[in-house]
Amino acid sequence: MNDKNREELIDIILKKAINTQISTTNVPYLEIFTTTINDQNFNYVVYEPSLCIILQGKKELAFANETYSYDKNNYLLLSTHLPIKVSIKDARFEKPYVAFQIKFSIEEIYEVLKMINIDMKNKKSTSQKGLFIDSLDEKLSDSLYRFVKLLENSKQSIEFLSPMIKKEILYNLLSSNANEFLIQFALDGTTTNQIVKVINEIKTNFKDKLNIKELSKKFNLGETTLYNHFKTITSLSPIQFQKQLRLEEAKRLLQNFNAEVSQVAFDVGYESASQFSREFKRYFGKTPSCFINWIVIFIFKLSLIYFWV
């Protein structure tokens, strides 16, 4: 993406963003994010299937015992729900970190594949990691620019144009180095596609007790096959994956100052509040009660900063 277009999108997003959090927009499946705070440590984020673009700043990812980094010259592509450790770099008050992501479904990928008649019979069916990073090219950059520019359009224009530009973005990805990566996850019947369905099942029912034997039968996979391929794609076992989903949801619920720790534990699927507290502390480094206090203090300090600025 050329500098002029990038600066234009940064200006649009900074006007639309709400403080330092992910903001939904009036363009379907488009979310924006800005912050002036660098991460001292890696923090877990549960990504959805999406295309992630940085316009300003840098991000580091820790996944499957490897560290990745990307910036304005690259894109991050995620094929399924993935918990990933992330750390934002090069963010400051006078030059914030600015990024956006476009969510998509495997079904949308498959629809584009059918339209462009790619021969999928000879594609490999081996599982691979659920993330892919590559360089932005001119065609993809152009379609991304026009998609984000829809933020300035009328509701009618957005409703008419956004589905078409989104298909164009997916087409450009399928015409790039991401082709093999996306096809594996979208092609019905491959082991990888079945694991994506397992991941969606666990995410939808993360509060329920996990039964690997039942999952294996439901998706016609051997238990060992399910476990090994699941770990290849997500870097986690199914039980670890479910635990992270529960704890991330608990963290979100605890940000409500009126939340009761014991109630939150049960709400996310724990039968024991004490077990929940132990696992929460192991995962986040703070007990649930300390986390609530930390949130209160953080927001108070942030309000003082904005007041004096």
Residue pairs with C-beta under 8 A, 6 or more apart in sequence:
1 72
1 136
1 141
1 144
1 145
2 141
5 141
5 145
6 55
6 56
6 72
8 145
8 149
9 55
9 100
9 145
9 148
9 149
10 55
10 56
10 98
12 148
12 149
12 151
12 152
13 32
13 34
13 55
13 98
13 100
13 148
13 151
14 34
14 96
14 98
16 23
16 25
16 32
16 151
17 23
17 32
17 33
17 34
17 98
20 34
20 35
20 36
20 37
21 33
22 31
22 32
22 33
23 31
23 32
23 33
24 31
25 31
25 32
25 151
26 151
26 155
26 158
27 147
27 148
27 150
27 151
27 158
27 162
28 158
28 162
28 163
29 102
29 103
29 104
29 162
29 166
30 100
30 101
30 102
30 147
30 148
30 150
30 151
30 162
31 100
31 101
31 103
32 98
32 99
32 100
33 97
33 98
33 99
33 100
33 101
34 96
34 97
34 98
34 99
35 88
35 91
35 96
35 97
36 91
36 92
36 93
36 96
36 97
37 88
37 91
38 88
38 89
38 90
38 91
38 92
39 86
39 87
39 88
39 89
41 87
42 60
42 62
42 85
42 86
42 87
43 85
43 86
43 87
44 83
44 84
44 85
44 86
44 244
44 248
44 283
45 83
45 84
45 85
45 86
46 81
46 82
46 83
46 84
46 244
46 245
46 248
47 78
47 81
47 82
47 83
47 84
48 78
48 81
48 103
49 78
49 79
49 80
49 81
49 103
49 104
49 105
49 106
50 77
50 78
50 101
50 102
50 103
50 104
51 75
51 76
51 77
51 78
51 101
51 102
51 104
51 169
51 173
52 75
52 76
52 77
52 78
52 99
52 100
52 101
53 75
53 76
53 99
53 100
53 101
53 102
53 136
53 144
54 70
54 71
54 72
54 74
54 97
54 98
54 99
55 72
55 98
55 99
55 100
56 72
56 95
56 96
56 97
56 98
56 99
57 71
57 88
57 89
57 90
57 91
57 95
57 96
57 97
57 98
57 99
58 69
58 70
58 71
58 88
58 89
58 90
58 97
59 69
59 70
59 71
59 76
59 86
59 87
59 88
59 89
59 97
59 99
60 67
60 68
60 69
60 86
60 87
60 89
61 67
61 68
61 69
61 70
61 76
61 84
61 85
61 86
61 87
61 131
62 68
62 84
62 85
62 86
62 87
63 82
63 84
63 85
63 129
63 131
63 235
64 129
64 235
65 235
68 131
68 133
70 76
70 133
71 90
72 136
73 135
73 136
74 133
74 134
74 135
74 136
75 133
75 134
75 135
75 136
75 140
76 131
76 132
76 133
77 131
77 132
77 133
77 134
77 173
77 178
77 181
77 182
78 130
78 131
78 132
79 106
79 130
79 131
79 132
79 181
79 182
79 184
79 185
79 196
79 233
80 106
80 130
80 185
80 195
80 196
80 199
80 200
80 233
80 234
81 199
81 200
81 203
82 130
82 131
82 233
82 234
83 234
83 236
83 241
83 244
83 245
83 248
84 131
88 97
90 97
91 97
100 148
102 144
102 147
102 166
102 169
104 166
104 170
106 185
106 186
106 193
106 196
108 166
108 167
108 170
109 170
109 174
109 182
109 185
109 186
110 186
110 187
110 188
111 167
112 167
112 170
112 171
112 174
113 120
113 174
113 183
113 186
113 187
116 171
116 174
118 174
118 179
118 183
120 183
120 187
123 180
123 183
123 184
123 187
124 180
124 184
125 184
125 187
125 190
125 191
125 192
126 184
126 192
127 184
127 191
127 192
127 195
127 229
127 232
127 233
128 181
128 184
128 192
128 232
128 233
129 232
129 233
129 235
130 185
130 233
130 234
132 178
132 181
134 176
134 177
134 178
136 144
137 172
137 176
139 172
139 175
140 169
140 172
140 173
140 176
143 165
143 168
143 169
143 172
144 169
146 165
147 162
147 165
147 166
147 169
150 157
150 158
150 161
150 162
150 165
153 161
173 179
173 182
174 182
174 183
184 190
184 192
184 193
185 192
185 193
185 196
186 193
187 193
191 221
191 225
191 229
192 229
192 233
194 219
194 220
194 221
195 221
195 226
195 229
195 230
195 233
196 233
197 219
198 215
198 219
198 221
198 226
198 230
198 238
199 230
199 233
199 234
199 241
201 215
201 218
201 219
202 210
202 215
202 238
202 241
202 242
202 245
203 245
206 242
206 245
206 246
206 249
206 268
206 269
207 246
207 267
207 268
207 269
208 269
209 269
210 238
210 239
210 242
212 223
212 226
212 227
212 238
213 223
215 221
215 226
215 238
216 222
216 223
216 226
219 226
221 229
226 238
227 237
227 238
230 236
230 237
230 238
230 241
231 237
234 241
236 244
243 279
243 283
244 283
246 268
246 269
246 270
247 268
247 279
247 280
247 283
247 284
249 268
250 264
250 265
250 267
250 268
250 276
250 280
250 288
251 280
251 284
251 291
253 259
253 264
253 267
253 268
254 261
254 264
254 288
254 291
254 292
254 295
255 295
257 292
257 295
257 296
259 292
261 273
261 276
261 277
261 288
261 289
261 292
262 273
264 276
264 288
265 272
265 273
265 275
265 276
265 277
265 288
266 273
268 276
270 276
276 288
277 287
277 288
280 286
280 287
280 288
280 291
281 287
281 288
284 291
286 294
